[in-house]
Amino acid sequence: MSGGYIPTMWAPKLLIKFYEKTVMSDIANTDYEGVIANQGDTVTINERPTITINDYVKGQELDIEHPDPDNLTLTIDKGKSYSFAVNDVDSKQSIIKFTDDWTDDASRNLKISIETGIFADIYSDADSTNAGASAGAISGDIDLGVAGTPIALTSANIVEHLLNMGICLDENNVPDENRWALLPAWACARLKDSDIKDASLTGDSTSPIRNGMIGKVDRFKIYNSNLVHNSSGEFDIMAGHTSALTFAAQITKAESARIEKGFGTLFKGLTVYGYEVVKPTALVHSVVDKS
């Protein structure tokens, strides 16, 4: 308009964006995903029955048992999607690769959205012996905290608290391998500042407070996540075994198409999925705060 044209130059790189960590692939199993993907939107999962063991006296008649296994249904009943358009003019005049950067951002945020919803739901499915103020299938005297009366985690008691969560799994005969614990960042910091900061106690060559890696405590592989559910400062932390939670995605698609009324390209993605706590005795729930 002033008689000359000064073009606007776009920087070739987008500002770095940081994302919350997602850990679903590490703490859940996908044992039934193939069945769901190929045969339908539900699958019935049978649980192995418990066979009764009886005393026997020579010559007695046996009481014949007819086991009837319990079952539950894994249903693919949830979905997440994204869609955005890139105008042809912007795509031509910019040296930024809109498509690659924006679809990558969308896929990461889709994972975060799915995981946030799962963590806000599954903690309540932990077995009654693995939650509350009187947890422990055998001991019945382990306080894991309840809503309104959380356990205040400190550097002095956090290791003991994880050990107590481990006892709950032990008393439900959960295997030692493939155990995990999910903690918010502040709890991980207090864990690093606990007794395990002494490398000689853990057998590591370097203290966790120096290298930042926690690794395993007791038999738990520790995961740090900002997606741990919390309500008014009370955090629903969980620990368990990979057999506790099953996750299945039936449809995961990313497509592009020309915009019908305009000049540009539409990019869209869809994930249809389901999840279920299939072994409640392999999941532990504790309510904690950082006061």
N, C-alpha and C positions, 0 to 999 in steps of 0.2 A: 504494500500500500504506500510505502514511502519511496518507492522507486527502485528498491533493491531487495533481493531475497537472501536472507542469511539462514542456511539450513541448521536444524537442531541435530546435533550428533548424540547418538546413544552410546553409553559406555558398553564395551563388549562383554562385561561380566555383571551378573546380578549380585546384589549384596548376599553374603552368606546367610542362610537361614538355618537355625538349629532346631532339631526335632526331638520330641520325647522318645526315649528308648522303648522299643516294643520287644516283648519276650515270649509271646504266645507260642512260637515254634519250639521254645526250650522247655516250657513247663507243661504243655499239653501233648496228647497223642492224636494222631490222625488215622487210627486203626480202621475206621469204618468209612473213610472218605471215598475209597474206590467203589464200595457197594452203593453209596449214595449217588455218586456221579453217573453210574451206569444203569441203575435200576429204578430210581424214583426219588421222591422227596422225603421218605421216611425209611428207617430201618429199625427192626426190633432186636434189641440186644438182650440175650439170655445170660443170666448170672448163674454161675456154677452153684448147685445146691449143696448144703451141708449134710453129709451122710452121718447118721447116728451110729455111735459105737456102743455096743451092749456087752455086758458080762455074759460069759458062756459057761454052762455046766454040761459035761459029757452026756449026750443022749437027749438033750432038750430040743424041742421044736423051735425053729427060728421065727421071729416076727418079721415078716417081709415088709420092707419099706418101699413106698412108691414115690420117689422124689418128684416134686413139681417145681421146676426152677422159676424164680422170679424173673421178670423182664421189665425193661423200660424202652421207651421209644425215643430215638434221636430224630428230630424233625428239622428240616431245613426251612425255617419260617422267618428268617431275618434277611434284610438286604441293605446295602449301602451303595450310593451312586454319586457320580460327579459329572458335570458337563460345563464346557466353556467354549467360547468362539474366539477365533483369531481372525481379525479383519485382514483382507488381502493387502491393503495399503500399508498397515502396520508391519505385516510380515515382510513386505518388499523393502520398506525403507529402514527397517531396523536390522542391525547386525547381531542382535540377540536371537538365539534359537528359542522362540516362544514355545514351540511344541514340546521339545525335549524337557525344558526346565519346568513348564507348567504341569505337564502330565506326571513328571517325577514328583512334584510337590503334591499333586492330587493323590497319587498312589500312597505316598507316605502318610498323608493326613487321613486317608481312608483306613489304613492299618491302625492308626492311633484312635480313631473313632470307634472301630470295632473293639479294640482291646479295652478302652475306657468303659464301654458298656458291659463287657464281660466281667471285669473286675468289680463293677458296682453291683453285680447280680449273684455271682457264684459263691461268695463268702458265706451267705446264709444257708447254703446247701451242705456245709460241713456237718458231719455226724455229731449228734448231741454229746458224745463222749470226747469230742475234739474241740469243744467250745464252751464258753461260760466260766463261771466262778468255781465250778466243781468238776473240771474235766478229768479225763483219765478213765479208760474202760475198766481198769483194775483198781488204781489208786483212788480215783474219785475226789481228789483233794487239790488239784492243780488249778490255780486261778489264772485264767487267760484274759480276764476283763470282760465287761459287758457294757453296752451302751449306757452312758450316764455314770458309769464307774470304771473308767479305763485304767489300764496299768501304765504308770508313768515310767517310761523307759529312760534309763540313764546309762552312762558308761560303766557304772558299777554293777548293774543288774541285767544288761541286755544279753550277755552270753548265757546266764542262767535261764533267762526267758526262752531263748532258742533251744536250750537243752530240755526245758519243760515241754516245748512243742514237739521235740523229738521223742520224749517219753510217751506222749499221746499216740504217736504213730507206732512206737514199739509195742504198746499194750494192745494195739489193733493188728499186730503181726504184719505190718507193712515192711516190705523189703528195704534193706539199707541203701542199695544203689538207686540212682536216679531220683534222689530227693532234692527238693529245692525250697528256698524261702524267698519271699518277695517283700522288700523293705523300701520305704521312701528314703530320699536322700539324707535327711537329717538323722534317721536311724542308722544308716550305713556309716555316717560320720561318727556317731557315738560308738558303734561297733569297732571302728578303727582305733578309737581312743580308749578301748577297753583293755583287758589283759592281753588280748591277742596282738597288741602293738609290739609286744616282746617277741621277736622272731624266734627266740630259743624255745618258747612255749608251743609254738605251732609247728616247729621243725622247718620253717621256711628260711631262705638265705637272707631275705630282706623284710623288714617290718612293713605291714600293710600301710602304716601311717607315712611311710617313705615312698612306696611305689604305687599307692592308691588302689591296688588290687586286693580284694578281700579273699576271693577264692572260696574255700570250704570252711565251715564251722560245724563241728560235730560231723554229721554226714550230709549236711545241707550245702548245696551250691547256692551262694547268695547272689540275688539279682537286685539291682538298684533301679527303681522305676518311679517316675513322677505321676504315673497313672493309678497308683494305689488309691482306692476309694477312701475318702474322708468326709466327715460331716461335722462342721463346727469344731475342727481341731482334733476330732477323734478318728484315728486311722484304723481301717479294717485290714490288718496285715494277714497274710496267709503263708502257710507252708504245706508241703505235701509231696506226693509222688506223681510221676508223670502218668500213671494209670488212672489218677483221680478224674481228670478232665479230658473229654474227647472233643475235638473240633473238626468240622468238615465244611469245605467250601464246594458247592456244586457248580456254580457258574462264576467265572472270573473273566470278564471281557473288557477290551478296550477297542473302541472303534472311532472312525472319523468319517465325516460326510460333508458335502457341500451344503451351505446354508441356502434354503430355498428362496427366501426373499432378501437378497443382499449378496454381497461379495465377501466371502470368507469361508472358513472351514470350522465345522463343529467337531469337537473332541469330547467323547463321553466314555465313562467306564462304569462297570457294574460288578458287584460281588454279592452273591446270594449264599448264605451260610447258616450253620446251626451249631450249637454246642450243648453239652450236657455233662453234669457231674455224675459219672457212672459208678464211682466208688467213693461214697461220702466218708467212709472210714479212713481213706487215704488223703483227706483234706483237713487241715487244721486252721481255725479262725481265731484270731485274737484281736481285741480292741485295745488300742494303746494311744497315748498322747505324749507330748514332749514337755509337759510342765515340770 
